[in-house]
């Protein structure tokens, strides 16, 4: 009876945002109690994560054989050049590619990319609807490199034409998912993040029955040290026609 009454009161509160629904529950049940209870209940389960990308046939075969690996631009330089050499102004910029690789790799001029981790997203719909850049053009850093070389976004069409979009998913233990959801890999902080997201969506749905999590465009990110082995991967082709260009 008590639980039913709580849900009725939650629905009556008509929270405007997902965060409002979560805060409503936290205030009445206690934030620490919610985090500990939900985390303990989910601990035995796995969590599926999604990695959106575009790959050539050769790159796809590499993933099938060796899994998902942390970014190393030096290892990918030849594959980037293979596409960029199709650009009409490639001859003008070819000599500057090694410098651009260092600039956006070891020198981290657009944020640290080579962090020894595989990056993924908790939300399949988030990648398809809200963060579709990865499926439309591929790795964001490739765009930075091309823009550095050509001074514009003209290489985007090449990245899209020469590669095909894929959603690559894998399952990790709940504790690993929680740890990966925090940028510094702290389990306790990660549990707060993952429970906040899950409880918020559930509570909002309790108050708004028409709400569907699959329509949400937010891409909640996580990262995991080391490679994800190929036998753990599910590779799903994506319909290119449904992806919007920037």
C-alpha positions in Angstrom: 0.0 0.0 0.0 2.8 2.4 0.9 4.6 1.8 -2.4 1.3 2.3 -4.4 0.6 5.5 -2.5 4.2 6.8 -3.3 3.7 6.2 -7.0 0.3 7.9 -7.0 1.9 10.9 -5.3 4.7 10.9 -7.9 2.2 10.9 -10.7 0.3 13.7 -9.1 3.5 15.8 -8.8 3.8 15.9 -12.7 7.5 16.4 -12.9 8.5 18.5 -15.8 11.9 16.8 -16.4 13.4 13.4 -15.8 15.7 14.9 -13.2 12.7 16.3 -11.4 11.2 12.8 -11.1 14.5 11.4 -9.8 14.9 14.3 -7.2 11.3 13.7 -6.0 12.0 10.1 -5.2 15.4 10.9 -3.7 13.8 13.4 -1.3 11.2 10.9 -0.1 13.3 7.8 0.1 16.8 9.2 0.7 19.3 9.5 -2.0 21.8 7.0 -0.5 19.1 4.5 0.1 18.0 4.6 -3.5 21.6 4.3 -4.9 22.5 1.4 -2.6 19.3 -0.5 -3.1 19.2 -0.2 -6.9 22.9 -0.9 -7.3 22.7 -4.0 -5.1 19.7 -5.2 -7.1 21.3 -4.7 -10.5 24.8 -6.0 -9.5 24.1 -9.6 -10.7 23.2 -8.4 -14.2 25.1 -7.3 -17.3 24.7 -4.0 -19.2 24.8 -3.7 -22.9 26.8 -0.8 -24.3 26.8 0.6 -27.9 29.6 2.0 -30.0 28.7 3.8 -33.2 31.1 4.1 -36.0 31.7 3.9 -39.8 34.1 1.3 -41.2 35.5 0.3 -44.5 35.2 -3.5 -45.3 38.9 -3.9 -44.3 38.3 -2.1 -40.9 35.3 -4.2 -40.2 37.3 -7.3 -40.7 39.9 -6.0 -38.3 37.2 -5.5 -35.7 35.9 -9.0 -36.3 39.4 -10.4 -35.8 40.8 -8.2 -33.1 37.9 -6.6 -31.3 37.4 -2.9 -30.4 40.7 -1.3 -29.5 41.5 2.0 -27.8 42.2 4.8 -30.3 45.8 5.1 -31.6 46.0 7.6 -34.4 49.4 6.5 -35.5 48.1 3.0 -36.2 45.2 4.5 -38.2 47.2 7.1 -40.2 47.4 4.9 -43.3 43.6 4.2 -43.3 42.8 7.9 -42.9 45.2 8.7 -45.7 43.5 6.1 -47.9 40.3 8.0 -47.8 41.7 11.6 -47.8 43.8 11.0 -50.9 40.5 10.9 -52.8 40.1 14.6 -52.0 40.8 16.9 -54.9 43.3 18.9 -52.8 45.1 16.0 -51.2 48.4 16.7 -53.0 48.5 20.1 -51.3 48.1 18.8 -47.8 49.6 15.3 -47.8 52.9 16.3 -46.3 51.1 17.8 -43.2 49.2 14.6 -42.3 51.9 13.3 -39.9 51.8 16.6 -38.0 48.0 16.5 -37.8 48.2 12.9 -36.4 50.5 14.1 -33.6 48.5 17.2 -33.0 45.2 15.4 -32.4 46.8 12.3 -30.9 49.7 12.7 -28.4 49.4 16.5 -28.2 45.6 16.2 -27.5 44.8 19.6 -29.2 41.0 18.8 -29.3 40.8 16.9 -26.0 42.6 13.7 -25.0 41.6 11.0 -27.4 44.3 8.4 -26.9 43.4 7.5 -23.3 43.7 3.7 -23.5 40.0 3.2 -23.4 37.2 2.0 -25.7 34.3 4.6 -25.6 30.7 3.5 -25.8 27.2 4.8 -25.1 24.5 3.4 -22.8 21.7 4.3 -25.2 21.2 2.8 -28.6 18.6 5.4 -29.5 20.9 8.1 -28.2 23.4 7.1 -30.9 20.8 6.7 -33.6 18.9 9.9 -32.8 21.0 12.3 -30.8 24.7 11.5 -31.3 24.5 10.2 -34.9 27.6 12.0 -35.9 29.6 8.9 -35.3 27.3 6.9 -37.5 27.1 9.6 -40.2 30.8 10.4 -40.5 32.8 8.1 -38.2 35.4 9.0 -35.6 35.1 12.6 -34.6 38.9 13.0 -34.5 39.0 12.1 -38.2 37.0 15.2 -38.9 39.3 17.3 -36.8 42.3 16.0 -38.8 40.6 16.6 -42.1 39.5 20.1 -41.1 43.1 20.9 -40.0 44.4 19.8 -43.4 41.8 21.3 -45.7 40.5 24.2 -43.6 36.8 23.1 -44.1 34.4 20.2 -43.7 34.8 19.1 -47.4 36.2 15.7 -46.4 33.0 14.7 -44.5 31.4 13.5 -47.7 34.4 11.2 -48.4 34.3 9.7 -44.9 30.6 9.0 -45.4 31.0 7.6 -48.9 34.0 5.3 -48.2 32.7 3.8 -44.9 29.5 2.1 -43.8 27.7 2.7 -40.5 27.6 0.1 -37.8 26.4 -0.2 -34.2 28.8 -2.5 -32.3 27.5 -3.6 -28.9 28.9 -5.6 -26.0 27.8 -6.6 -22.5 29.8 -5.8 -19.4 29.1 -6.6 -15.7 27.0 -4.0 -13.9 30.0 -2.9 -11.7 32.1 -2.4 -14.8 29.3 -0.3 -16.4 29.0 1.8 -13.3 32.8 2.3 -13.1 32.9 3.2 -16.8 30.2 5.8 -16.5 32.5 7.9 -14.4 35.4 9.7 -16.2 37.9 8.7 -13.5 36.7 5.1 -13.2 35.6 5.3 -9.6 33.0 2.6 -8.8 31.1 4.5 -6.1 30.8 7.7 -8.2 29.8 5.6 -11.2 27.1 3.9 -9.2 25.6 7.3 -8.4 25.6 8.2 -12.1 24.1 5.0 -13.4 21.4 4.8 -10.7 20.5 8.4 -11.2 19.9 7.8 -14.9 18.0 4.6 -14.5 15.8 5.7 -11.6 15.1 9.1 -13.2 13.8 7.5 -16.4 11.8 5.0 -14.5 10.3 7.6 -12.2 9.4 9.9 -15.1 7.6 7.0 -16.8 5.6 6.4 -13.7 4.4 10.0 -13.8 4.0 10.2 -17.6 2.8 6.8 -19.0 3.3 8.1 -22.6 7.0 8.5 -22.1 9.3 6.2 -24.0 13.0 5.9 -23.3 13.6 4.8 -26.9 12.7 8.3 -28.1 15.3 10.0 -26.0 18.2 11.6 -28.0 20.7 11.9 -25.1 23.9 9.8 -25.5 25.1 8.8 -22.0 28.7 7.9 -22.4 31.1 5.4 -20.8 34.6 4.2 -21.3 36.5 1.0 -20.6 40.3 0.4 -20.4 41.8 -1.9 -22.9 40.3 -3.7 -25.8 36.9 -5.5 -26.1 37.5 -9.0 -27.4 35.8 -9.9 -30.7 33.8 -12.8 -29.3 32.0 -10.3 -27.0 30.9 -8.1 -29.9 27.5 -7.9 -31.7 27.9 -6.0 -35.0 24.8 -4.5 -36.5 24.7 -2.7 -39.9 22.8 0.6 -39.8 20.5 2.0 -42.6 22.6 4.9 -44.0 19.5 6.6 -45.5 18.1 7.3 -42.0 21.2 9.2 -40.8 21.1 13.0 -40.9 24.0 15.0 -42.1 25.2 18.0 -40.0 
